[in-house]
Amino acid sequence: MKNFLSLCAGVGFLATAAIAQDAAPGSIEELMNYLASTNPFAHAIFTDHMDEAREIHAKFQAGDEEAASKATFDMVRKYGQVAFSAASDASAIEVLKKTGDVFDALGDHYPRGCMEFARNDISSQALSIPSVNEAYWQYQEAARVAYEDGKLRKPIPRMEIGDMFQVVTEDLNVSRAELHTLLNPENAPAIELCAILRKQVNISAVREPLRGQYARANLTSKKK
């Protein structure tokens, strides 16, 4: 079970929590208990969509961990993105603040993880670092709150790409050269990439009337 969870790229299950002892090994209850103690965001989505959760669990039980991992990523993304698009300014902003905290922790202790996290992934090596683990947990909890906040609301129109670009370049002072670096990160030092990514999510530097829109736009961006 832990091996399957650790392979769920983009969901980033933590690998250190104990599984509740009252669930039968290999059961859907064991999976849900594990999620409850390691990934509150994914747990909330699985709880709301148990039929799909059982299908994923069946894939794992059949030995197809790759398919189970992909299905988990797709499920969390599908429902998370819809909810984020309707989340309130306050809850969306909080997720972006916690995102910045994860980049800070990675930049200090595991810079190569910054681009991984930007692509919705996080490694077991990164999560073995206490400060990264804690920051990531807080990020997941903020994502859960935003999901719960937005899941029953109608989506809010997304900030236009041009407006996002203006915020990034004017409010956040991310240069065109830095944007180019993010688009072509292969030869850039990891610590440099971390610094640019941190600038992009520095929500407190964004003009207050635009903060909620910018946060939601970031949470619903098409990351691979």
Backbone as JSON, one array per atom type, in Angstrom:
{
  "sequence": "MKNFLSLCAGVGFLATAAIAQDAAPGSIEELMNYLASTNPFAHAIFTDHMDEAREIHAKFQAGDEEAASKATFDMVRKYGQVAFSAASDASAIEVLKKTGDVFDALGDHYPRGCMEFARNDISSQALSIPSVNEAYWQYQEAARVAYEDGKLRKPIPRMEIGDMFQVVTEDLNVSRAELHTLLNPENAPAIELCAILRKQVNISAVREPLRGQYARANLTSKKK",
  "N": [[0.82, -1.21, 0.0], [1.86, 1.32, 0.88], [3.85, 1.61, -1.01], [2.4, 1.96, -3.38], [1.09, 4.4, -2.8], [3.24, 6.15, -2.57], [4.0, 6.35, -5.16], [2.25, 7.98, -6.46], [2.38, 10.33, -8.48], [2.31, 13.85, -8.51], [0.37, 14.02, -6.63], [1.66, 13.52, -4.32], [1.9, 11.94, -1.86], [2.74, 11.76, 1.57], [5.31, 9.88, 3.15], [5.54, 9.0, 5.75], [3.62, 8.68, 7.73], [1.76, 6.71, 10.07], [-0.27, 3.9, 9.33], [-3.65, 3.44, 10.16], [-4.56, 1.03, 12.63], [-6.95, -0.34, 12.69], [-7.96, -1.03, 10.27], [-8.42, -3.41, 7.7], [-5.62, -5.0, 6.2], [-4.78, -3.97, 2.95], [-7.32, -3.11, 2.32], [-9.99, -0.87, 1.21], [-10.56, 0.81, 3.27], [-8.12, 0.97, 4.6], [-6.62, 2.39, 2.74], [-8.06, 4.84, 2.77], [-7.72, 5.63, 5.43], [-4.98, 6.0, 5.45], [-4.71, 8.14, 3.65], [-6.11, 10.09, 5.09], [-4.37, 10.67, 7.14], [-2.13, 11.59, 5.85], [-2.51, 13.1, 3.5], [-4.58, 15.48, 3.34], [-5.97, 16.91, 1.37], [-6.24, 15.19, -0.92], [-7.62, 13.16, 0.41], [-10.08, 14.39, 1.02], [-11.16, 14.68, -1.53], [-11.3, 12.0, -2.4], [-13.11, 11.05, -0.51], [-15.45, 12.35, -1.25], [-15.93, 11.16, -3.67], [-16.32, 8.27, -3.76], [-16.9, 6.04, -5.35], [-15.19, 6.25, -7.56], [-12.82, 6.22, -6.16], [-12.83, 3.6, -5.2], [-12.54, 2.23, -7.6], [-9.94, 2.97, -8.29], [-8.59, 1.83, -6.15], [-9.11, -0.84, -6.72], [-7.6, -1.18, -9.04], [-5.04, -0.98, -7.98], [-5.05, -3.2, -6.26], [-5.17, -5.17, -8.16], [-2.64, -5.17, -9.05], [-1.73, -3.22, -10.76], [-0.04, -0.73, -10.42], [0.88, 1.53, -11.76], [-1.3, 2.36, -13.35], [-3.11, 2.88, -11.31], [-1.84, 4.98, -9.97], [-1.82, 6.96, -11.98], [-4.57, 7.29, -12.36], [-5.27, 8.28, -9.86], [-3.89, 10.75, -9.83], [-5.23, 11.99, -11.99], [-7.84, 12.08, -11.03], [-7.69, 13.67, -8.67], [-6.78, 16.03, -9.8], [-8.88, 16.62, -11.6], [-11.24, 17.12, -9.99], [-10.19, 18.86, -8.12], [-9.3, 21.1, -9.61], [-11.71, 22.15, -10.64], [-13.02, 22.91, -8.26], [-11.14, 24.74, -7.21], [-11.39, 26.77, -9.08], [-13.61, 28.06, -8.26], [-13.16, 28.86, -5.73], [-13.0, 31.01, -2.85], [-11.53, 34.31, -2.64], [-9.93, 34.52, -0.3], [-9.34, 31.82, 0.48], [-8.06, 30.83, -1.8], [-5.85, 32.54, -1.99], [-4.52, 31.81, 0.35], [-3.66, 29.22, -0.28], [-1.76, 29.81, -2.23], [0.07, 31.24, -0.71], [1.0, 29.21, 0.98], [2.11, 27.6, -0.94], [4.31, 29.14, -1.65], [5.75, 28.85, 0.74], [6.49, 26.18, 0.59], [8.22, 26.26, -1.63], [10.19, 27.88, -0.47], [11.2, 26.21, 1.57], [12.12, 24.06, 0.05], [14.0, 25.41, -1.53], [15.89, 26.06, 0.39], [16.8, 23.58, 1.27], [16.55, 21.51, -0.63], [16.95, 22.15, -3.53], [16.59, 21.08, -6.14], [14.09, 20.06, -6.06], [12.26, 22.07, -6.51], [11.39, 22.58, -9.2], [10.2, 20.14, -9.63], [8.05, 20.24, -7.83], [6.7, 22.43, -8.9], [5.67, 21.23, -11.08], [3.68, 19.71, -10.11], [4.59, 17.53, -8.6], [6.33, 15.73, -6.06], [9.11, 14.49, -4.36], [10.05, 11.52, -2.49], [12.51, 11.89, -1.34], [12.6, 14.67, -0.98], [10.48, 14.97, 0.83], [11.5, 13.72, 3.02], [12.85, 15.56, 4.41], [12.44, 17.45, 7.24], [11.47, 20.2, 7.37], [10.52, 20.63, 4.79], [8.63, 18.61, 4.61], [6.78, 19.47, 6.57], [6.01, 21.99, 5.52], [4.85, 21.14, 3.14], [2.73, 19.61, 4.08], [1.18, 21.66, 5.26], [0.56, 23.09, 2.96], [-1.03, 21.18, 1.59], [-3.17, 21.04, 3.36], [-4.19, 23.64, 3.18], [-4.96, 23.54, 0.51], [-6.98, 21.64, 0.73], [-8.89, 23.09, 2.21], [-9.51, 25.12, 0.38], [-10.57, 23.56, -1.65], [-12.88, 22.47, -0.37], [-14.18, 24.86, 0.05], [-14.78, 25.74, -2.53], [-16.12, 23.71, -3.92], [-18.9, 23.47, -4.21], [-19.71, 25.74, -5.4], [-20.34, 28.03, -8.15], [-18.05, 28.3, -10.88], [-15.67, 30.98, -10.96], [-15.02, 33.55, -13.28], [-11.96, 33.17, -15.0], [-8.81, 34.8, -14.58], [-7.48, 36.63, -17.27], [-4.91, 35.62, -19.58], [-3.21, 37.69, -20.47], [-3.57, 39.59, -18.45], [-2.55, 38.17, -16.3], [0.11, 37.98, -17.08], [0.83, 40.64, -16.91], [0.61, 41.1, -14.16], [2.61, 39.35, -13.25], [4.95, 40.43, -14.4], [4.93, 43.13, -13.68], [3.87, 43.58, -10.98], [5.15, 41.51, -9.59], [7.67, 41.6, -10.54], [9.02, 39.79, -12.23], [11.25, 39.06, -14.67], [11.42, 39.06, -18.31], [13.52, 37.49, -19.11], [13.77, 35.78, -16.93], [11.33, 34.45, -17.07], [11.75, 33.13, -19.47], [13.77, 31.43, -18.64], [12.34, 29.73, -16.93], [10.75, 28.45, -18.79], [12.62, 27.1, -20.19], [14.3, 25.25, -18.53], [16.46, 23.53, -18.4], [19.29, 23.98, -18.3], [19.62, 25.7, -16.21], [20.69, 26.68, -12.94], [19.47, 24.92, -10.08], [18.88, 26.37, -7.76], [18.5, 28.92, -8.73], [16.2, 28.59, -10.26], [14.42, 28.0, -8.22], [14.29, 30.48, -6.91], [13.08, 32.11, -8.83], [10.6, 30.86, -9.17], [9.59, 31.22, -6.62], [9.26, 34.0, -6.6], [7.17, 34.23, -8.42], [4.94, 33.36, -7.02], [4.6, 35.11, -4.96], [2.32, 36.31, -3.41], [1.63, 38.42, -1.73], [2.8, 40.62, -2.83], [1.26, 41.32, -4.93], [-1.12, 43.55, -6.31], [-3.78, 44.35, -4.19], [-6.6, 44.17, -5.08], [-6.36, 42.32, -7.11], [-5.4, 39.97, -6.13], [-6.89, 37.64, -5.37], [-7.92, 36.78, -7.86], [-5.54, 36.31, -9.24], [-4.41, 34.3, -7.66], [-6.3, 32.19, -7.95], [-6.04, 31.78, -10.69], [-3.45, 30.78, -10.86], [-3.77, 28.38, -9.43], [-5.37, 26.93, -11.1], [-3.96, 26.55, -13.37], [-2.57, 24.93, -16.28], [-0.7, 22.52, -15.49], [1.86, 20.11, -16.05]],
  "CA": [[0.0, 0.0, 0.0], [2.71, 2.51, 0.93], [4.55, 1.73, -2.28], [1.46, 2.55, -4.33], [0.86, 5.8, -2.47], [4.44, 6.94, -2.84], [4.16, 6.47, -6.6], [1.2, 8.82, -7.02], [3.0, 11.59, -8.88], [1.39, 14.97, -8.6], [-0.43, 14.07, -5.42], [2.71, 13.69, -3.33], [1.61, 11.4, -0.55], [3.86, 11.68, 2.49], [5.62, 8.47, 3.36], [6.0, 8.79, 7.12], [2.54, 8.5, 8.69], [1.38, 5.33, 10.36], [-1.6, 3.52, 8.88], [-4.48, 3.04, 11.29], [-4.49, -0.41, 12.83], [-8.26, -0.95, 12.69], [-8.37, -1.32, 8.9], [-7.83, -4.65, 7.19], [-4.56, -4.77, 5.22], [-5.19, -4.03, 1.57], [-8.72, -2.7, 2.14], [-10.22, 0.53, 0.87], [-10.49, 1.56, 4.53], [-6.71, 1.24, 4.86], [-6.25, 3.49, 1.85], [-8.67, 6.09, 3.24], [-7.04, 6.01, 6.67], [-3.66, 6.51, 5.09], [-4.89, 9.47, 3.09], [-6.55, 11.02, 6.14], [-3.23, 11.05, 7.98], [-0.98, 12.04, 5.07], [-2.84, 14.03, 2.42], [-5.97, 15.88, 3.58], [-6.59, 17.36, 0.12], [-6.66, 14.01, -1.67], [-8.61, 12.46, 1.2], [-11.36, 15.07, 0.85], [-11.68, 14.36, -2.87], [-11.67, 10.58, -2.4], [-14.32, 10.9, 0.31], [-16.6, 12.84, -2.02], [-16.08, 10.39, -4.91], [-15.89, 6.95, -3.33], [-16.97, 5.05, -6.44], [-13.93, 6.36, -8.31], [-11.76, 5.79, -5.25], [-12.84, 2.13, -5.19], [-11.97, 1.78, -8.88], [-8.49, 3.13, -8.18], [-8.13, 0.8, -5.22], [-9.15, -2.13, -7.42], [-6.43, -1.22, -9.93], [-3.88, -1.29, -7.15], [-5.15, -4.59, -5.79], [-4.89, -6.04, -9.31], [-1.21, -5.11, -9.33], [-1.41, -2.2, -11.76], [0.24, 0.49, -9.66], [1.01, 2.66, -12.68], [-2.64, 2.82, -13.7], [-3.7, 3.42, -10.1], [-1.22, 6.27, -9.73], [-2.32, 7.9, -12.99], [-5.98, 7.55, -12.07], [-5.3, 9.15, -8.68], [-3.51, 12.08, -10.28], [-6.3, 12.55, -12.82], [-9.02, 12.33, -10.19], [-7.44, 14.83, -7.81], [-6.72, 17.2, -10.67], [-10.21, 16.88, -12.16], [-12.14, 17.73, -9.02], [-9.51, 19.98, -7.48], [-9.29, 22.27, -10.49], [-13.06, 22.73, -10.68], [-13.27, 23.58, -6.98], [-10.26, 25.9, -7.11], [-11.87, 27.84, -9.95], [-14.72, 28.73, -7.59], [-12.76, 29.15, -4.35], [-12.99, 32.41, -2.47], [-10.22, 34.98, -2.68], [-9.14, 34.23, 0.9], [-8.82, 30.46, 0.49], [-7.11, 30.7, -2.91], [-4.64, 33.26, -1.6], [-3.82, 31.02, 1.37], [-2.95, 28.12, -0.95], [-0.56, 30.35, -2.89], [1.04, 31.55, 0.35], [1.61, 27.95, 1.41], [2.96, 27.18, -2.05], [5.57, 29.86, -1.46], [6.47, 28.26, 1.86], [7.11, 24.94, 0.1], [9.38, 26.66, -2.43], [11.21, 28.36, 0.46], [11.81, 25.05, 2.23], [12.88, 23.33, -0.97], [15.15, 26.22, -1.91], [16.88, 26.0, 1.46], [17.3, 22.24, 1.59], [16.48, 20.54, -1.73], [16.58, 23.01, -4.66], [16.15, 20.35, -7.33], [12.68, 19.75, -5.9], [11.38, 23.19, -6.84], [10.74, 22.35, -10.49], [9.31, 18.99, -9.45], [6.83, 20.72, -7.18], [6.0, 23.29, -9.86], [5.0, 20.33, -12.04], [2.73, 18.9, -9.33], [5.22, 16.32, -8.1], [7.27, 15.94, -4.95], [9.76, 13.2, -4.17], [10.22, 11.03, -1.13], [13.72, 12.52, -0.82], [12.23, 16.0, -0.51], [9.61, 14.86, 2.0], [12.26, 13.22, 4.17], [13.39, 16.75, 5.09], [11.34, 17.88, 8.12], [10.87, 21.49, 7.04], [9.78, 20.44, 3.55], [7.46, 17.8, 4.96], [5.82, 20.33, 7.27], [5.49, 22.99, 4.58], [3.99, 20.46, 2.19], [1.49, 19.29, 4.79], [0.4, 22.89, 5.39], [0.07, 23.38, 1.62], [-2.12, 20.26, 1.32], [-4.32, 21.42, 4.18], [-4.75, 24.85, 2.56], [-5.64, 23.08, -0.7], [-8.24, 21.01, 1.16], [-9.84, 24.14, 2.59], [-9.95, 25.76, -0.87], [-11.44, 22.59, -2.32], [-14.16, 22.45, 0.32], [-14.76, 26.18, -0.14], [-15.24, 25.99, -3.89], [-16.67, 22.56, -4.63], [-20.33, 23.61, -4.45], [-19.98, 27.05, -5.99], [-20.13, 28.17, -9.58], [-16.72, 28.84, -11.18], [-15.47, 32.42, -11.14], [-14.24, 33.74, -14.52], [-10.51, 33.11, -14.77], [-8.01, 35.93, -15.03], [-6.95, 36.46, -18.63], [-3.46, 35.41, -19.66], [-2.54, 38.99, -20.55], [-3.59, 40.21, -17.12], [-1.6, 37.41, -15.49], [1.45, 38.38, -17.49], [1.07, 41.98, -16.37], [0.86, 40.95, -12.72], [3.91, 38.69, -13.06], [6.07, 41.29, -14.79], [4.89, 44.44, -13.02], [3.73, 43.47, -9.53], [6.1, 40.55, -9.04], [9.0, 41.93, -11.09], [9.66, 38.67, -12.9], [11.69, 39.57, -15.97], [11.23, 38.18, -19.46], [14.62, 36.52, -19.09], [13.44, 34.78, -15.92], [10.26, 33.62, -17.64], [12.4, 32.25, -20.46], [14.48, 30.41, -17.89], [11.37, 28.74, -16.47], [10.29, 27.69, -19.94], [13.76, 26.31, -20.66], [15.04, 25.15, -17.26], [17.42, 22.42, -18.41], [20.67, 24.36, -17.96], [19.63, 26.7, -15.14], [20.93, 26.12, -11.6], [18.22, 24.67, -9.36], [18.62, 27.44, -6.8], [17.98, 30.04, -9.51], [14.82, 28.26, -10.59], [13.64, 28.16, -6.99], [14.1, 31.91, -6.63], [12.11, 32.65, -9.8], [9.31, 30.29, -8.82], [9.13, 31.89, -5.4], [8.78, 35.33, -6.99], [5.9, 34.09, -9.13], [3.83, 33.1, -6.1], [4.67, 36.06, -3.86], [0.99, 36.91, -3.54], [1.54, 39.66, -0.97], [3.29, 41.72, -3.66], [0.26, 41.59, -5.96], [-2.13, 44.53, -5.93], [-4.82, 43.66, -3.41], [-7.81, 43.8, -5.82], [-6.07, 41.26, -8.08], [-4.78, 38.82, -5.48], [-7.73, 36.45, -5.47], [-7.95, 36.35, -9.25], [-4.23, 35.77, -9.6], [-4.24, 33.02, -6.95], [-7.12, 31.17, -8.61], [-5.46, 31.5, -12.02], [-2.31, 29.89, -10.64], [-4.22, 27.07, -8.97], [-6.05, 26.24, -12.18], [-3.1, 26.53, -14.56], [-2.39, 23.6, -16.86], [0.61, 21.97, -15.19], [2.03, 18.71, -16.45]],
  "C": [[0.86, 1.26, 0.0], [3.45, 2.71, -0.38], [3.66, 2.38, -3.33], [1.3, 4.04, -4.05], [2.06, 6.67, -2.8], [4.66, 7.15, -4.32], [3.17, 7.44, -7.23], [1.73, 10.21, -7.35], [1.94, 12.67, -9.02], [0.49, 15.08, -7.4], [0.5, 14.15, -4.22], [2.39, 13.16, -1.95], [2.87, 11.35, 0.31], [4.07, 10.22, 2.88], [5.92, 8.13, 4.81], [4.88, 8.49, 8.1], [2.23, 7.02, 8.89], [-0.04, 5.08, 9.86], [-2.39, 3.02, 10.09], [-4.56, 1.52, 11.38], [-5.84, -1.1, 12.72], [-8.78, -1.25, 11.29], [-7.67, -2.58, 8.42], [-6.77, -4.33, 6.15], [-5.08, -4.94, 3.79], [-6.61, -3.57, 1.29], [-8.81, -1.24, 1.71], [-10.17, 1.4, 2.12], [-9.04, 1.9, 4.89], [-6.23, 2.4, 4.01], [-6.79, 4.81, 2.37], [-8.03, 6.56, 4.55], [-5.67, 6.6, 6.4], [-3.76, 7.92, 4.55], [-5.26, 10.49, 4.16], [-5.38, 11.53, 6.95], [-2.05, 11.61, 7.19], [-1.31, 13.09, 4.03], [-4.3, 14.46, 2.54], [-6.7, 16.33, 2.32], [-7.1, 16.17, -0.68], [-7.74, 13.23, -0.91], [-10.0, 13.07, 1.04], [-11.99, 14.72, -0.5], [-12.1, 12.9, -2.94], [-12.96, 10.37, -1.62], [-15.56, 11.31, -0.46], [-16.89, 11.99, -3.26], [-15.62, 8.95, -4.67], [-15.97, 5.91, -4.43], [-15.68, 5.06, -7.25], [-12.76, 5.91, -7.45], [-11.68, 4.26, -5.21], [-12.26, 1.56, -6.49], [-10.45, 1.88, -8.85], [-7.91, 2.06, -7.27], [-8.1, -0.56, -5.88], [-7.98, -2.27, -8.38], [-5.17, -1.58, -9.14], [-3.89, -2.74, -6.7], [-4.87, -5.58, -6.92], [-3.43, -6.0, -9.72], [-0.8, -4.06, -10.34], [-1.2, -0.86, -11.07], [0.35, 1.71, -10.56], [-0.35, 3.23, -13.03], [-3.33, 3.45, -12.49], [-3.15, 4.81, -9.8], [-1.73, 7.33, -10.7], [-3.77, 8.27, -12.71], [-6.13, 8.46, -10.86], [-4.97, 10.58, -9.06], [-4.65, 12.73, -11.05], [-7.53, 12.91, -11.99], [-8.83, 13.58, -9.33], [-7.4, 16.1, -8.64], [-8.11, 17.6, -11.16], [-11.09, 17.64, -11.17], [-11.5, 18.92, -8.31], [-9.56, 21.24, -8.32], [-10.65, 22.95, -10.55], [-13.35, 23.5, -9.39], [-12.41, 24.83, -6.83], [-10.77, 27.07, -7.95], [-13.02, 28.62, -9.33], [-14.38, 29.12, -6.16], [-12.77, 30.66, -4.08], [-11.59, 33.0, -2.58], [-9.36, 34.52, -1.51], [-8.54, 32.83, 0.85], [-7.82, 30.23, -0.64], [-5.78, 31.36, -2.58], [-3.83, 32.45, -0.59], [-3.06, 29.86, 0.74], [-1.67, 28.64, -1.6], [0.5, 30.74, -1.86], [1.76, 30.27, 0.8], [2.47, 27.34, 0.31], [4.33, 27.84, -1.94], [6.4, 29.28, -0.33], [7.16, 26.96, 1.45], [8.34, 25.27, -0.74], [10.51, 27.15, -1.53], [11.95, 27.18, 1.1], [12.64, 24.24, 1.24], [14.14, 24.1, -1.37], [16.26, 26.16, -0.88], [17.55, 24.64, 1.57], [17.34, 21.25, 0.42], [16.07, 21.28, -3.01], [16.07, 22.26, -5.89], [14.66, 20.01, -7.26], [11.74, 20.87, -6.3], [10.66, 22.99, -8.17], [9.83, 21.13, -10.43], [7.98, 19.44, -8.88], [6.02, 21.61, -8.11], [5.24, 22.46, -10.88], [4.07, 19.36, -11.33], [3.32, 17.58, -8.87], [6.07, 16.69, -6.9], [7.81, 14.57, -4.56], [9.83, 12.8, -2.71], [11.48, 11.62, -0.5], [13.41, 13.91, -0.25], [11.43, 15.9, 0.79], [10.31, 14.26, 3.21], [12.88, 14.36, 4.97], [12.27, 17.35, 5.93], [10.68, 19.2, 7.71], [10.07, 21.44, 5.74], [8.5, 19.67, 3.82], [6.38, 18.65, 5.62], [5.2, 21.36, 6.35], [4.52, 22.35, 3.59], [2.67, 20.06, 2.83], [0.6, 20.53, 4.89], [-0.19, 23.3, 4.04], [-1.13, 22.48, 1.29], [-3.36, 20.62, 2.12], [-4.98, 22.69, 3.63], [-5.5, 24.49, 1.28], [-6.96, 22.41, -0.36], [-9.29, 22.06, 1.49], [-10.38, 24.84, 1.34], [-10.87, 24.85, -1.66], [-12.83, 22.58, -1.69], [-14.91, 23.77, 0.1], [-15.41, 26.33, -1.51], [-16.05, 24.9, -4.53], [-18.16, 22.68, -4.96], [-20.7, 24.95, -5.08], [-19.8, 27.01, -7.5], [-18.74, 28.75, -9.83], [-16.74, 30.35, -11.38], [-14.65, 32.61, -12.41], [-12.75, 33.87, -14.22], [-9.82, 34.37, -15.28], [-7.42, 35.65, -16.4], [-5.42, 36.34, -18.6], [-2.7, 36.73, -19.7], [-2.49, 39.7, -19.21], [-2.63, 39.49, -16.17], [-0.17, 37.84, -15.8], [1.8, 39.75, -16.92], [1.37, 41.92, -14.88], [2.26, 40.39, -12.48], [5.06, 39.66, -13.33], [6.1, 42.61, -14.05], [4.82, 44.33, -11.5], [4.84, 42.61, -8.92], [7.51, 40.72, -9.57], [9.76, 40.71, -11.62], [9.99, 39.13, -14.32], [11.37, 38.58, -17.08], [12.33, 37.11, -19.5], [14.33, 35.41, -18.08], [12.31, 33.87, -16.4], [10.82, 32.65, -18.68], [13.13, 31.12, -19.76], [13.53, 29.32, -17.4], [10.86, 27.86, -17.61], [11.37, 26.76, -20.49], [14.72, 26.07, -19.48], [16.23, 24.19, -17.28], [18.81, 22.8, -17.92], [20.76, 25.38, -16.83], [19.91, 26.02, -13.8], [19.61, 25.99, -10.83], [17.88, 25.8, -8.4], [18.06, 28.68, -7.5], [16.51, 29.81, -9.87], [13.92, 28.42, -9.37], [13.31, 29.62, -6.73], [13.05, 32.51, -7.57], [10.71, 32.13, -9.47], [8.73, 30.94, -7.57], [8.6, 33.28, -5.71], [7.39, 35.24, -7.62], [4.7, 33.88, -8.2], [3.84, 34.02, -4.89], [3.4, 36.91, -3.86], [0.87, 38.23, -2.78], [2.02, 40.86, -1.76], [2.3, 42.1, -4.76], [-0.72, 42.63, -5.44], [-3.33, 43.84, -5.32], [-6.07, 43.29, -4.22], [-7.61, 42.62, -6.79], [-5.59, 39.96, -7.44], [-5.6, 37.54, -5.62], [-7.76, 35.9, -6.88], [-6.63, 35.69, -9.65], [-4.0, 34.41, -8.93], [-5.04, 31.91, -7.63], [-6.53, 30.79, -9.97], [-4.26, 30.58, -11.88], [-2.75, 28.48, -10.25], [-4.88, 26.27, -10.08], [-5.23, 26.24, -13.47], [-2.87, 25.11, -15.01], [-0.96, 23.12, -16.64], [0.67, 20.52, -15.62], [2.75, 17.95, -15.36]]
}
